[in-house]
Amino acid sequence: MPDFLFRFDANQRVGAGHLMRCVALIEGLLERSYSVRVQGDISKPYSDRLEQLGVLRVDNDHKINAKCIFIDDYRDLSELISEEQTHAPVVIFEDNGHRSSPAVKLVISAFGNKLQLKHRYPNARICCGIGYLSFRAEIQRAKIQNRVQHLNVTTGNLVGMAQQMKVIITFGATVQQDLINRVIRVLDGILHESCAVTVYAPVEFNFPDCDRPIYFEPITEAFFRNVVTADLVICAAGQTFLELLYIGIPVVGLVIATNQIDCATHLRSLGATVIEFLDSLEAELTQILLEKWPRLHKNTTEIINEFNESGERNKQISTRIQDLIGYRETELLSHLSNLIL
């Protein structure tokens, strides 16, 4: 019987945010020699991440027992826990605001209301706050890579950087063709002609006619190694948004799902750039680009001061998030350990 069974999906329908935040905890548990299994609808390339960690996946039809069940899924708990598993303590990551179960012994919620959660889960320990989030090793490495890259930037090569500016668009594992094409049209009307645009998506599709080539890249494990060289990333205001801010990448987050609203609101209070209403996407994104990233459309002679100002702004936001996130990871892992004693 494994110590922990994680239940989550990662595919084109729900995205990969559930996987990414669970991986950080799985890494911590594996380092402490606990056994972990994963169950859920997980498509490539996300299933490859689990294989690289050495974590075994369990077929969805198999009712496996575990000492503790960890759920990062918004469906009703009765759909996720079989009768054979009801004896095990349950941990849930975030919540949809409508569930309740006496089997839940620990609730982790970065942006939830502690009193409301305690009312629904009276038998559970409630861990609320962004401090209970943590980042997987891949993100830690990307942050170091980004820091080294900026240390190597000198005034002498800043002008040269203007000739290789690039903007990345990604909405993770979900297919958002119409939204991506709306963003592309805005960028094409504003960006400097030397600025390249790359779309990271699970599948390739037709882009609108533009004055510049639009490049497609599949989402692979190399994404975060490549993204640190971007001058700007436009993504959904979820897990990837949070990770990019932590790394120190210039980023605009778009709220494309209701479960991203609380995250976006909190991160905006820390200085992050968020577009909450997609109905006004074109107008808001245009204004943001003109005001916050003029380097992407100005003459290259104006690059130096703006690069320094933009870099300092990103560094400040990254530092704020670094100070808030992860400082309770050890405490959280201790709570998980206690559940299987």
C-alpha positions, 0 to 999 in steps of 0.5 A: 500500500503506498503512503500517498495517492494523488488524484488530479487531471492534466490534459487539454481540457483542464490544463496542467496547473493541478499537476504542477502544484502537486509535483512540488509536494510530490518531490518533497515527499519523495525526498523524505522516502515516502511512496507516492502513486498518481491517478487521473486523466493525464496526457502527454507530455505531462505524464512524462513528468511523472515518469521522470520523477519515478512516480507510478501511475495507477489506472483510473479504473483501479480502486487502489488503497493508500494511507492518505489520499491527496485530491487536487480536483474540483469534482464532487468528492464522492466521484473521486473516493471509492468506498474502499478508500473511505478509511483513509484520511483525505487532503484537498488542494483548493476547493470549489466552495460547494463540497463537504466531507468528514473524511477530509483531514487537511485542506490547503488553500492559498487564497481561500477563506479559512472560516468558510473552509472550517465550517465545511470541513470541521474535522480538518486542519485548514492551511490557508495562505500563499505561504503553503504553496511551493515550487517544484525544482524545475522552477527553482532552476529557472529562477537561478538561470534567469538571475545568472542571465541578467547578471551577464547583461551589460550595457554593451550588449543591450542594443544587440538584444533589441534585435532579438526581442521575443514575446511568448504566448501560452495558455498551457495545456488547454486549447485556446485558439481564438484567444491566442489569435486575439492576442496575436492581432494586438501584438502584430499591430504594436510590436517592433518589426524585429520582435518575434512572437512564439506560441507554446500550445498543445497542438498547432493551429492556423494563426492570423495573417501578420506582418511578422512570422508567428512561430509555434512550439509544442509544450515540453519540459524545455518550456521554462528553460526557453522562457527565461529569455523572453522579453514578455510572456502572456499567459493565463492567470493561474499556476504558470503566471505565479511561477513566471512572476516568481522567476522574474519574467515580465508577464501579463496574466489573463483570467480565463477561468473563474478559479483564477480570479482569487489568484489574479487579485492577490498577485495584482496587489503585489504589483503583477499585471492582470487582465481580468475581463476578456471582453476588453482584452484588445484595449487593455493589452494595447494600453499595457504594452504602450505604458509598461513595455514600450521597449517592444515597440520603441526605437532601439536607442531607447532600450537601455534605461527601460531595460533597467527600469523593467528589470528592477520592477520584475525583481521587486515583484519576484522578491515579494512573491519569494518572501511569501511563498514556500516558507510553510512548505516544511510545516505542510510536509510535516502535516502530511507525514502525521496523517499516515502515522 
